[in-house]
Amino acid sequence: MTFKVSVDQSDIAFDSREGETLLDAIERAGYAVPYSCRMGVCLQCVGKLCEGTVSTWSGEISGPADDLLFCLAKPVSDVRILPTEIDDGGPEISRYVRATVHQITHPTSEISILKVRFPIGVRVKFRAGQYVRVILPNRETREFYMANAPQMADGVELHVRSIAGGLFAASVLASLERGDTLDLDLPYGDFHLRTSSDKPMLMIAKGTGFAPLKSMIESLLQQDNARLTHLYWGGRSEQDIYLVDLVRHWTEQASWLKFTPVLSEPEAGWSGATGRVEEVALRDLPDLAGWQVYACGDARMIEQARSDFISRAGLPADEFFADSFGVPGMLP
């Protein structure tokens, strides 16, 4: 079953599959609207439902209705919508690739780093910060950020945290070996490095939210970058800052890069910053009026950082770019 989606004040129309979000339908049709997280947190994909009915986590909504999040809304009838903007240029074209596992490392007991290579001669264009969908044997998908720079387009690096009961960890990761294959669909996401700006950048990560920021920084390292970049990486313990030596090596290479690890539950002997990573960053950088912010972590951190940076530090709302692991109250 499909439903017709019409864009108000335009001649744009396309089909939405049953169970498909408006955002997915828009992208599949070759159009692009603003978004970052796809999880209802960034609030960038908000628009109007002019006519028709959609289902969301909180129930069905019928038009006319304002403040509809396209990443959460699934049509259950023909609908007419009005995005804040829509681009017919579309995002990068996604493609399916069967990649081969080249290397698996375990920097901690909870974190696995997978490096996979595309077939010989295959390169996939993506932007620093985007993610890939891994297609599981049962055809479900799991999303992971690409942690390598886009200049290294012959494969991807994925940072995976093992979660008890997690489908990927249970059905794939536990038995994965070098030489095995993974079916990938990429690239996706509007959380990416904005290279047209010359503003200094505050980057904030929690846990494996470091992966897309790693892609951004490694991309900058390969360019003639002069933008001040300050990375704050938060975790409960030192194990959560699982590539600390790599980041410190970067800071030795690049005078424009500063790094502050932050622990919320440090063990005895820790002499670095403590507390919530967004609060430490705000304390160090109380004036963000001329900055850009890139943040990736859990939804609570993203929400708090956006609110505080805009209201207390003067960050322009349109200079906050974020992606999150999930929505409070929802299973990941």
Backbone hydrogen bonds, N-H to C=O, Kabsch-Sander energy under -0.5 kcal/mol:
donor,donor_aa,acceptor,acceptor_aa,energy
3,F,16,S,-2.5
5,V,14,F,-3.5
6,S,4,K,-0.5
6,S,79,V,-2.5
7,V,12,I,-2.5
8,D,6,S,-0.6
8,D,81,I,-3.5
10,S,7,V,-1.0
14,F,5,V,-2.1
16,S,3,F,-2.8
18,E,1,M,-1.7
20,E,17,R,-2.1
22,L,70,F,-0.6
22,L,73,A,-2.6
23,L,70,F,-2.0
25,A,21,T,-2.4
26,I,22,L,-2.7
27,E,23,L,-2.3
28,R,24,D,-2.7
29,A,25,A,-1.7
30,G,27,E,-1.7
31,Y,26,I,-2.3
32,A,87,D,-1.9
46,V,43,L,-0.6
47,G,68,L,-2.0
48,K,82,L,-2.2
49,L,65,A,-3.0
50,C,48,K,-0.7
50,C,80,R,-2.2
51,E,80,R,-1.7
54,V,61,I,-2.6
55,S,74,K,-2.8
56,T,59,G,-1.8
59,G,56,T,-1.4
61,I,54,V,-2.9
63,G,52,G,-2.8
65,A,49,L,-2.2
68,L,47,G,-3.1
70,F,45,C,-1.7
70,F,68,L,-0.8
72,L,69,L,-1.5
73,A,69,L,-1.5
74,K,55,S,-2.4
76,V,53,T,-2.5
77,S,53,T,-0.8
79,V,4,K,-2.6
80,R,51,E,-2.0
81,I,6,S,-2.8
82,L,48,K,-2.2
84,T,46,V,-0.8
87,D,32,A,-3.1
88,D,86,I,-0.5
90,G,87,D,-0.7
95,R,186,L,-2.7
97,V,184,L,-2.5
99,A,97,V,-0.8
99,A,182,L,-2.8
100,T,117,R,-2.9
101,V,180,D,-3.3
102,H,115,K,-2.9
103,Q,115,K,-1.9
105,T,113,I,-2.1
108,T,111,I,-0.9
112,S,160,V,-2.8
113,I,105,T,-2.8
114,L,112,S,-0.6
114,L,158,L,-2.7
115,K,103,Q,-2.7
116,V,114,L,-0.6
116,V,156,V,-2.6
117,R,100,T,-2.9
118,F,154,D,-2.8
122,V,119,P,-2.4
123,R,121,G,-0.5
124,V,153,A,-1.9
125,K,123,R,-0.5
130,Q,127,R,-2.2
131,Y,188,Y,-2.7
132,V,144,F,-3.0
133,R,185,D,-2.9
134,V,132,V,-0.6
134,V,142,R,-3.3
135,I,133,R,-0.6
135,I,183,D,-3.0
136,L,134,V,-0.6
136,L,140,E,-3.3
139,R,136,L,-2.5
142,R,134,V,-1.8
144,F,132,V,-2.4
146,M,130,Q,-2.3
147,A,145,Y,-0.6
147,A,157,E,-3.1
152,M,149,A,-1.9
153,A,151,Q,-1.1
155,G,152,M,-0.6
156,V,116,V,-1.7
158,L,114,L,-2.9
159,H,145,Y,-0.5
160,V,112,S,-3.2
160,V,158,L,-0.6
162,S,110,E,-3.0
162,S,160,V,-0.6
166,G,163,I,-3.0
170,A,166,G,-2.3
171,S,167,L,-2.8
172,V,168,F,-2.2
173,L,168,F,-2.4
174,A,169,A,-1.7
175,S,172,V,-1.0
176,L,172,V,-0.7
176,L,173,L,-0.9
179,G,101,V,-2.6
180,D,177,E,-2.2
182,L,99,A,-2.5
183,D,135,I,-0.6
184,L,97,V,-3.1
184,L,182,L,-0.6
185,D,133,R,-2.3
186,L,95,R,-1.9
188,Y,131,Y,-1.9
192,H,190,D,-1.1
193,L,128,A,-1.9
195,T,193,L,-1.0
197,S,194,R,-0.9
201,M,228,L,-3.1
202,L,292,Q,-2.8
203,M,201,M,-0.6
203,M,230,H,-2.6
204,I,294,Y,-2.6
205,A,232,Y,-2.6
206,K,296,C,-1.6
207,G,234,G,-2.0
209,G,206,K,-2.3
210,F,207,G,-1.4
211,A,208,T,-1.9
213,L,209,G,-0.7
214,K,210,F,-2.6
215,S,211,A,-1.8
216,M,212,P,-1.8
217,I,213,L,-2.8
218,E,214,K,-2.8
219,S,215,S,-1.7
220,L,216,M,-2.2
221,L,217,I,-2.4
222,Q,218,E,-0.9
223,Q,220,L,-1.4
225,N,220,L,-0.7
225,N,223,Q,-1.6
229,T,256,W,-3.0
230,H,201,M,-2.6
231,L,229,T,-0.6
231,L,258,K,-2.9
232,Y,203,M,-3.1
232,Y,230,H,-0.5
233,W,231,L,-0.5
233,W,260,T,-1.6
234,G,205,A,-3.2
234,G,232,Y,-0.5
235,G,262,V,-1.9
240,D,237,S,-1.4
241,I,238,E,-1.2
242,Y,240,D,-1.2
244,V,241,I,-1.2
247,V,243,L,-1.9
248,R,244,V,-2.3
249,H,245,D,-1.8
250,W,246,L,-2.1
251,T,247,V,-2.1
252,E,248,R,-1.2
253,Q,249,H,-1.2
253,Q,250,W,-0.8
254,A,250,W,-2.4
255,S,253,Q,-0.5
257,L,254,A,-1.2
258,K,229,T,-2.7
258,K,256,W,-0.5
260,T,231,L,-2.7
262,V,233,W,-2.6
263,L,273,A,-2.0
264,S,235,G,-2.2
265,E,236,R,-2.1
270,W,267,E,-1.7
273,A,261,P,-0.8
275,G,263,L,-1.8
280,V,276,R,-2.2
281,A,277,V,-2.0
282,L,278,E,-1.9
283,R,279,E,-2.1
284,D,280,V,-2.1
285,L,281,A,-2.5
288,L,286,P,-0.5
288,L,313,A,-2.7
291,W,288,L,-1.8
292,Q,200,P,-2.2
293,V,319,E,-2.8
294,Y,202,L,-2.6
295,A,321,F,-2.4
296,C,204,I,-2.5
297,G,323,D,-1.3
302,I,298,D,-2.1
303,E,299,A,-2.8
304,Q,300,R,-2.4
305,A,301,M,-2.8
306,R,302,I,-2.6
307,S,303,E,-2.2
308,D,304,Q,-2.7
309,F,305,A,-2.8
310,I,306,R,-1.9
311,S,307,S,-2.5
312,R,308,D,-2.6
313,A,308,D,-1.1
314,G,310,I,-0.6
315,L,309,F,-2.6
319,E,316,P,-2.3
320,F,317,A,-1.2
321,F,293,V,-2.9
321,F,319,E,-0.7
323,D,295,A,-1.8
325,F,297,G,-1.7
330,M,327,V,-2.5
